[in-house]
Amino acid sequence: MGINEQNNLYIPRVGDIVTGTVVSVSDSQALIDVGYMCEGVIYKEHLSQEKITSVKDILNVNDSVKVKITQFRQGDDTDSLLLSRLDILRKEKQDKYRNEIEVDKDLTFKVKKAVKGGLLLDYHGIEAFLPESLISLKNNNTEKDALVGKKIIARVIEMKQKGRFERIIVNAKQLEYEAIKAAEKEDFAKFNVDDICDGKVTKITQFGAFVRIGEHTEGLIHISEVSHYRVKNVSDFLEEGQDVQVKIIKIKGKRISLSLKTLQETPWEIFVKDHKVGDLVKGKVVRKMQYGMLVEVQREVVGLLNRFDYSWNPEENLAGETEIGDELELKITSINNDKKQFSLSKKHLSYNPWADLKFRKGDKVSAQVLRIEEKGAIVEVEGVEAFLPIGECSVEHINNPGEVVKVDEIYTVEILEFYPRQWKMVVSIKSIQVKKNREEYDKQLSENVSSDQSLRDLFKDFK
């Protein structure tokens, strides 16, 4: 401030801030006595930062007002003095909001300008700098220009005083990160074990698939929970982008374990729903064992074909005639739902010709010769094959059964052995002949034996 030492008169200088008294007011301006020989003029546009209709709305005569000298001209006849309150108001506003700026405080800034390395922000006239690396988690620097003129919330992370200037550094990226984490936490809290959720597969790995079940929440379907069937490659069952319905089976810390298979029918459930005892099925032999064969009749559903159910014929060698991978037609003979087991039979596909036979040892039956063999003859007795040994063909010694029996001829035979479970029957012609001869002998003996006839003579005559 300039003061004339001789008359103690104030000499205005541009930039001085002085307090004056309003001496007159009009709609467009006001005259203010600042202690100089002429009053200063303040126009409506320099009175307030807000748009006003009339100076009279703000100032009255005799009001005391602080102003800044923006122009001072001395002339021969008159001087001119221009005043303004804009810088004063701006400074007051800055001082007011300056106290609100603190490290670790979140404030709303307006983006002023995109510059090299970041953005210049404004907080009620106070400038702050937002580095490019701290703008967003996306780190897309091409969007800087699009942010100019927009409001942005950022956190003050550093305040440096360098001479008259203060450098304020802010971070918007951290707030974005914290907002996401808060949303993730809130989203995560909505889920509970046993919840059934709709989700979308986001990533396929060797050990499973990640599924997004919320806006910010993902869970993992482990490879063991993808399907009830054996899973070698997860990609054989799922693909990225696929919509799935899953069940939450475990929540530990921030990890959610999901299951796809718990919402699906098991192979066994599908099997028992579609099959019952007595059904005919086709299956593939997957394993041969001493006591039977395992047969897969439906994907990963395996039943037991016991060796006793191969055939009614004990001589048939089904195991020897069958290879792994061969397909068999079988009948389901039992289903144990509790143990998830079932048994199969091949022999029950056909009628057992021995089942209805009710023979006993010593019974006499008709037998038709089917074929002649070295050790005997094969004969048919009521639809089944029986064996007539060569030694049972005649009471006489013979070298070949064909000497006494002929193919297609029918003979009366006696059953010597009968084992229907083993499909075994042995018959004899000889035993009938022996019995017949014995009966004739006994008859003759009773009729012809006298006191003076010896047994030797009797046998001689009989022979």
C-alpha positions in Angstrom: 0.0 0.0 0.0 1.4 3.4 -1.0 1.2 6.3 1.5 2.2 9.9 0.7 4.3 11.0 3.7 3.7 14.7 3.3 -0.1 14.7 3.5 -0.6 11.1 4.6 -2.6 10.4 1.4 -3.0 6.9 0.3 -1.5 6.2 -3.2 -3.3 3.2 -4.8 -1.3 0.4 -6.4 -2.6 -2.4 -8.6 -3.0 -5.6 -6.6 -3.6 -3.8 -3.2 -6.4 -5.1 -1.1 -8.1 -2.4 0.9 -11.3 -1.9 2.9 -13.5 0.9 1.6 -16.9 2.5 2.2 -19.7 2.4 -0.3 -20.7 5.9 -1.2 -23.2 5.2 -4.0 -24.9 2.2 -5.6 -26.6 1.6 -8.9 -27.8 -1.5 -10.7 -24.6 -1.8 -12.6 -21.9 -0.5 -10.3 -20.9 1.0 -7.0 -18.6 3.8 -6.0 -16.3 3.0 -3.1 -14.1 5.4 -1.0 -10.8 3.7 -0.5 -9.0 6.7 1.1 -7.9 8.2 -2.1 -8.9 11.5 -3.7 -11.2 9.7 -6.1 -13.6 6.9 -5.5 -13.0 3.5 -7.0 -15.5 1.9 -9.3 -16.6 -1.8 -9.0 -18.8 -3.1 -11.7 -21.5 -5.8 -11.2 -19.4 -8.4 -13.1 -16.6 -8.0 -10.5 -18.6 -8.0 -7.4 -19.7 -11.6 -7.2 -18.7 -15.0 -8.5 -22.3 -15.7 -8.9 -24.5 -14.1 -11.6 -26.4 -11.2 -10.1 -29.2 -8.9 -11.5 -28.2 -5.7 -9.6 -25.4 -4.4 -7.5 -28.1 -3.2 -5.1 -28.9 -6.8 -4.2 -25.5 -7.0 -2.5 -24.3 -3.5 -1.5 -25.8 -0.6 0.3 -24.5 2.9 0.9 -22.1 3.1 3.9 -21.4 -0.7 3.7 -17.8 -1.5 4.5 -16.3 -3.8 1.8 -13.0 -5.3 1.1 -11.8 -4.9 -2.5 -8.8 -5.4 -4.7 -7.4 -2.6 -7.0 -7.2 -4.0 -10.5 -6.5 -0.8 -12.4 -5.2 2.7 -11.4 -4.7 5.5 -13.9 -3.6 9.1 -13.1 -4.5 11.8 -15.5 -4.1 15.6 -15.7 -7.7 16.3 -14.8 -8.9 13.1 -13.3 -7.8 9.7 -12.0 -9.5 6.4 -12.5 -9.6 3.5 -10.1 -11.1 0.1 -10.9 -11.9 -2.4 -8.2 -12.9 -6.1 -7.9 -13.9 -8.6 -5.3 -13.4 -11.7 -7.5 -9.9 -12.6 -6.4 -10.8 -11.8 -2.7 -13.8 -14.1 -2.9 -11.8 -16.8 -4.7 -9.1 -16.6 -2.0 -11.7 -16.7 0.8 -13.3 -19.7 -0.8 -9.9 -21.4 -1.2 -9.1 -20.7 2.4 -12.4 -22.2 3.4 -12.0 -25.4 1.4 -8.3 -25.6 1.9 -8.9 -26.7 5.4 -11.0 -29.6 4.2 -8.1 -31.1 2.2 -6.3 -33.7 4.3 -4.2 -36.8 3.5 -6.4 -40.0 3.4 -9.5 -37.9 2.9 -11.9 -38.6 0.0 -13.1 -35.6 -1.9 -15.1 -34.9 -5.1 -13.0 -33.0 -7.7 -13.8 -31.6 -11.1 -11.5 -32.6 -13.9 -10.0 -29.4 -15.4 -7.6 -30.7 -17.9 -5.9 -33.7 -19.3 -2.1 -33.3 -19.3 0.9 -35.4 -19.8 1.1 -37.9 -17.1 -2.4 -37.5 -15.7 -5.2 -35.1 -15.0 -5.5 -31.7 -13.4 -8.4 -31.5 -10.9 -10.1 -28.7 -9.2 -11.5 -28.6 -5.7 -13.3 -25.2 -5.3 -10.5 -23.4 -6.9 -7.7 -25.6 -5.4 -5.7 -27.6 -7.9 -4.8 -31.3 -7.5 -3.0 -33.8 -9.7 -4.2 -37.3 -10.5 -1.4 -39.4 -12.0 -2.3 -41.7 -15.0 -1.4 -44.8 -13.0 -3.9 -43.9 -10.3 -6.9 -42.9 -12.5 -8.5 -46.4 -12.8 -8.0 -50.1 -12.4 -8.5 -50.3 -16.2 -5.3 -48.3 -16.8 -6.8 -47.1 -20.0 -5.1 -43.7 -20.6 -6.9 -43.1 -23.8 -10.0 -42.2 -21.7 -8.4 -39.2 -20.1 -9.8 -36.6 -22.5 -13.3 -38.1 -22.0 -13.1 -37.3 -18.2 -12.5 -33.5 -18.7 -15.4 -31.5 -17.2 -16.7 -34.5 -15.2 -16.6 -35.0 -11.5 -14.4 -37.7 -10.0 -14.0 -38.9 -6.4 -10.4 -39.3 -5.3 -8.4 -39.8 -2.1 -5.7 -37.3 -1.1 -2.5 -39.3 -0.7 0.2 -36.6 -0.6 0.5 -32.8 0.1 3.8 -31.1 -0.7 4.6 -27.4 0.0 7.2 -26.1 -2.4 7.8 -22.4 -1.8 4.5 -20.6 -2.4 3.0 -23.5 -4.3 1.4 -26.6 -2.8 1.3 -29.8 -4.8 -1.7 -32.1 -4.0 -1.6 -35.7 -5.3 -4.8 -37.8 -5.3 -5.7 -41.4 -6.1 -9.0 -42.5 -7.7 -7.9 -46.0 -8.4 -7.8 -47.0 -4.8 -11.4 -46.0 -4.2 -12.4 -48.0 -7.2 -10.6 -51.0 -5.8 -12.2 -50.6 -2.4 -15.6 -50.2 -3.9 -15.2 -53.4 -5.8 -13.9 -55.2 -2.7 -16.9 -53.9 -0.6 -19.3 -55.0 -3.4 -17.6 -58.4 -3.5 -17.9 -58.8 0.3 -21.5 -57.9 0.2 -22.2 -60.1 -2.8 -20.3 -63.0 -1.1 -22.3 -62.7 2.1 -25.5 -63.6 0.2 -24.4 -67.2 -0.5 -24.8 -70.2 1.8 -24.0 -73.9 1.7 -26.8 -75.9 -0.1 -27.9 -72.8 -2.1 -28.7 -73.7 -5.7 -27.5 -70.9 -8.1 -27.6 -70.1 -11.7 -24.1 -69.3 -13.0 -22.0 -68.9 -16.1 -18.7 -70.8 -16.8 -15.9 -68.2 -16.9 -12.8 -70.5 -17.2 -11.9 -74.1 -17.8 -8.8 -75.6 -16.1 -7.3 -79.1 -15.8 -8.7 -79.4 -12.2 -12.2 -77.9 -12.8 -14.2 -75.0 -13.9 -14.8 -71.5 -12.5 -18.4 -70.3 -12.5 -19.6 -66.8 -11.8 -22.6 -67.0 -9.5 -23.0 -63.4 -8.5 -22.0 -60.0 -9.8 -18.6 -60.2 -8.1 -18.6 -63.8 -6.8 -17.0 -66.9 -8.4 -16.9 -70.5 -7.3 -15.0 -73.6 -8.4 -16.5 -76.8 -9.7 -13.8 -79.3 -9.0 -13.3 -82.0 -11.6 -14.7 -84.5 -9.1 -17.9 -82.6 -8.9 -18.5 -82.1 -12.6 -20.3 -85.4 -13.3 -21.2 -88.7 -11.8 -19.4 -90.2 -14.8 -15.7 -90.4 -15.0 -14.2 -87.1 -16.1 -10.9 -87.1 -17.9 -11.2 -83.6 -19.4 -13.5 -81.0 -18.0 -13.9 -79.5 -21.5 -15.7 -82.7 -22.5 -18.5 -81.6 -20.2 -18.4 -77.8 -20.0 -17.4 -74.8 -22.1 -16.6 -71.2 -21.3 -19.7 -69.0 -21.5 -22.1 -71.9 -20.8 -25.0 -71.3 -18.4 -25.2 -73.9 -15.6 -27.1 -74.5 -12.4 -24.9 -75.5 -9.5 -25.1 -76.2 -5.8 -22.9 -74.7 -3.1 -21.3 -77.6 -1.2 -18.7 -75.8 0.8 -17.6 -72.2 1.8 -14.2 -71.8 3.4 -12.8 -68.4 3.8 -13.2 -66.6 0.5 -13.5 -69.9 -1.5 -16.8 -71.3 -2.7 -16.9 -75.0 -3.8 -19.6 -75.8 -6.3 -21.1 -79.1 -7.6 -22.8 -79.8 -10.8 -23.3 -83.5 -10.3 -25.3 -83.2 -7.0 -28.2 -81.7 -9.1 -28.1 -84.6 -11.6 -29.4 -88.1 -11.4 -26.7 -90.7 -10.7 -26.1 -93.5 -13.3 -27.6 -95.9 -10.8 -30.8 -93.8 -10.4 -31.2 -93.6 -14.1 -30.8 -97.4 -14.3 -33.3 -98.4 -11.7 -35.8 -95.9 -13.0 -35.7 -97.5 -16.5 -35.1 -101.1 -15.6 -36.7 -103.9 -13.4 -36.1 -107.5 -12.7 -36.9 -109.7 -15.7 -35.9 -107.0 -18.3 -33.7 -108.0 -21.2 -30.6 -105.9 -21.6 -27.6 -105.8 -23.8 -24.2 -105.2 -22.2 -20.5 -105.1 -22.9 -18.1 -107.4 -21.0 -15.7 -105.2 -19.1 -13.9 -107.8 -16.9 -13.6 -111.5 -16.6 -13.1 -113.1 -13.2 -12.9 -116.6 -11.8 -16.5 -116.4 -10.4 -18.0 -114.6 -13.3 -18.0 -111.5 -15.6 -18.7 -107.9 -15.1 -21.0 -106.5 -17.8 -21.7 -102.8 -18.4 -25.3 -102.5 -19.5 -25.5 -98.7 -19.2 -22.9 -96.0 -19.1 -20.8 -96.8 -16.0 -23.5 -99.2 -14.6 -22.0 -102.6 -14.2 -23.8 -105.9 -13.2 -22.5 -109.3 -12.4 -23.0 -112.3 -14.6 -22.2 -115.2 -12.2 -20.6 -118.2 -13.8 -23.5 -120.3 -12.6 -25.8 -118.2 -14.8 -23.8 -118.7 -18.0 -25.9 -121.6 -19.3 -28.1 -124.4 -18.2 -25.7 -126.7 -19.9 -22.7 -127.3 -17.6 -20.6 -128.3 -20.5 -21.0 -124.9 -22.3 -17.8 -122.7 -21.9 -19.2 -119.2 -22.2 -16.2 -117.5 -20.5 -13.8 -119.2 -22.9 -15.9 -118.1 -25.9 -16.2 -114.5 -24.7 -13.6 -111.7 -24.9 -13.5 -108.3 -23.2 -15.6 -105.9 -25.2 -18.0 -108.5 -26.5 -21.7 -107.7 -26.3 -24.1 -110.1 -24.6 -27.8 -110.2 -24.4 -28.8 -111.0 -20.8 -31.7 -110.9 -18.3 -31.8 -109.0 -15.1 -32.4 -111.5 -12.3 -32.1 -109.2 -9.2 -31.6 -105.6 -8.2 -30.3 -104.5 -4.8 -31.0 -100.8 -4.5 -29.4 -100.4 -1.1 -26.1 -101.8 -2.3 -26.5 -100.5 -5.8 -25.9 -103.9 -7.3 -27.7 -106.1 -9.7 -27.2 -109.6 -11.2 -27.5 -110.9 -14.7 -28.2 -114.2 -16.4 -27.7 -115.6 -19.8 -29.2 -119.1 -19.1 -32.5 -117.6 -18.1 -33.0 -116.4 -21.7 -33.7 -120.0 -22.6 -35.8 -122.9 -21.4 -34.1 -125.5 -19.2 -35.1 -128.9 -20.7 -34.0 -130.6 -17.6 -36.1 -128.5 -15.3 -39.3 -130.5 -15.6 -37.8 -134.0 -15.6 -38.8 -136.1 -12.6 -36.7 -139.3 -13.0 -35.4 -141.6 -10.4 -32.7 -144.2 -10.5 -34.1 -147.5 -11.9 -36.8 -145.9 -14.0 -37.3 -147.4 -17.4 -37.8 -145.0 -20.3 -37.7 -144.9 -24.1 -34.5 -143.7 -25.7 -33.8 -142.8 -29.3 -30.2 -143.2 -30.5 -28.9 -139.9 -31.8 -25.3 -140.9 -32.6 -22.7 -143.5 -32.0 -19.4 -142.7 -30.3 -16.4 -144.7 -29.4 -17.2 -145.1 -25.8 -20.9 -145.4 -26.1 -24.0 -143.9 -27.7 -25.8 -140.6 -27.2 -29.5 -141.1 -26.8 -32.5 -138.7 -26.4 -34.8 -139.2 -23.5 -37.8 -136.8 -23.3 -36.0 -134.1 -25.1 -32.6 -134.3 -23.3 -29.4 -136.2 -24.2 -28.3 -139.1 -22.1 -25.3 -141.4 -22.3 -25.4 -145.1 -23.0 -21.9 -146.5 -22.2 -20.5 -149.2 -24.4 -20.5 -151.6 -21.4 -24.2 -151.0 -20.8 -25.2 -151.7 -24.4 -25.4 -155.5 -24.0 -24.8 -158.4 -21.6 -22.3 -159.7 -24.3 -18.9 -158.2 -24.7 -18.8 -155.9 -27.7 -16.1 -153.7 -29.3 -18.4 -151.1 -30.8 -21.9 -149.8 -29.7 -23.0 -150.0 -33.3 -22.9 -153.8 -33.1 -26.1 -153.7 -30.9 -27.8 -150.3 -31.3 -28.6 -148.3 -34.5 -29.1 -144.6 -35.0 -32.7 -143.5 -34.9 -33.8 -146.8 -33.4 -35.8 -146.6 -30.1 -34.8 -148.8 -27.2 -36.1 -149.2 -23.6 -33.3 -148.2 -21.2 -33.0 -148.1 -17.4 -31.7 -144.9 -15.7 -28.5 -145.6 -13.8 -27.6 -142.0 -12.9 -29.7 -138.8 -13.0 -28.3 -135.4 -12.1 -30.5 -132.7 -13.7 -28.4 -129.8 -12.4 -25.3 -131.2 -14.1 -27.4 -132.2 -17.1 -26.2 -135.7 -16.6 -28.1 -139.0 -17.3 -26.6 -142.4 -17.7 -28.8 -145.2 -19.1 -28.4 -148.9 -19.7 -29.9 -151.6 -21.9 -27.7 -154.3 -20.3 -29.3 -153.8 -16.8 -32.8 -154.5 -18.3 -31.5 -157.6 -20.0 -29.8 -158.8 -16.8 -33.0 -158.3 -14.9 -35.0 -160.0 -17.5 -32.7 -163.0 -17.5 -32.8 -163.1 -13.8 -36.6 -163.1 -13.8 -36.6 -166.0 -16.3 -34.1 -167.9 -14.2 -36.0 -167.4 -11.0 -39.2 -168.6 -12.8 -37.5 -171.7 -14.2 -35.9 -172.4 -10.9 -39.1 -172.4 -9.1 -40.7 -174.7 -11.7 -38.0 -177.3 -12.4 -35.8 -177.6 -9.4 -36.2 -181.2 -7.8 -34.4 -183.0 -5.0 -32.3 -185.0 -7.3 -31.3 -182.1 -9.6 -28.1 -180.4 -8.9 -27.5 -176.6 -9.2 -24.8 -177.3 -11.8 -27.3 -179.0 -14.0 -29.7 -176.2 -13.6 -27.3 -173.6 -14.6 -26.2 -175.7 -17.5 -29.7 -175.9 -18.8 -30.3 -172.2 -18.3 -27.2 -171.3 -20.1 
